[in-house]
Amino acid sequence: MTQADAPVLSTTQPEDFFQLLKPRVMSLVIFTAATGLVVAGADINPLVAAIAILCIAVGAGAAGALNMALEGDTDALMRRTRGRPVAAGRLKSNDALTFGVVLSVFSVTLLGMNTNWTAAGLLLLTIVYYAVFYTLMLKRRTPQNIVIGGAAGAFPPVIGWAAATGEAPWQAWLLFLIIFLWTPPHSWALALYSTGDYAKAGIPMMPVARGAKSTRLQILLYSLVFVPVAIAPGLTGLGGPIYLAVSVAGGLLFLALAFRLWRSRAGDQPDKAEAVGREAALYDVRAEAKPARNLFAFSILYLMALFAALLVERFAPFGAL
């Protein structure tokens, strides 16, 4: 057998399939979904609850796999995403697509059989919304892509609540609204120091389509709406004094960072020509872009602190004080 006749060995590793699930995003989905399930206050079997969270996590991973399967060519053009399995050529897009479809069917079906079909329907809506509506229809067509598409990431606490009770009351949708309004400042802060990547990939993120100055102003305006909504659970009975303290203190700092970003020149200069590794692409920025980096980083901490406070008040003995 000649060298030309030798079989081509696949470079695919099990880790590549795990990376398709977007584990960082999945961790936030698990956390917010679990919060919705717990805060609902229903008497649910722990095993049923655990399976429900597993299904929501797998559903989120399925959406991530479908997204990567559909965006391999685009991801390959961006520093932040070019190491993903499909973009890097370690996985074929068809394999990623099949993997995502199988996980979608599995997660939705098991959630419906394990809990109720209201929760399963919401999970299916989330997957379709992210993979089809956001990825295929919005992302390349409008600078409002992340505003409208952000709903996909806001559904997990509603799904968790529905899994526990079979219903999605206004309190669940308040948690949805918090994540929905958090998404634009969070994502646009990152986009301000990744503008070159988005422009190269042909994605009309707000800094590309409207410029850095307009984006900084919109971040501030969204922040002014987001923070009061984030505080609202502490005033409506959904959250208690711990939540209220965390939301107010963190909200004030969030607004301060958003105001500093608005006053800065973040995004006015082109991105660095190169960055080393994924972490560098996220956090190693020019000095003038640091206000954007700081808001991006704190936004993650603030959102997690809000949901953690709700959990603490349900489990800690002093939570009801």
Salt bridges, closest charged atoms under 4 A:
ASP16 OD1 - ARG90 NE 2.71
GLU71 OE1 - LYS139 NZ 2.90
GLU71 OE2 - ARG140 NH2 3.52
ASP75 OD2 - ARG84 NH1 3.36
ASP197 OD1 - ARG79 NH1 3.89
ASP268 OD1 - ARG216 NH1 3.11
ASP268 OD2 - ARG265 NE 3.59
GLU274 OE2 - ARG82 NH2 2.47
GLU279 OE2 - ARG24 NH2 2.36
ASP284 OD1 - LYS272 NZ 3.24
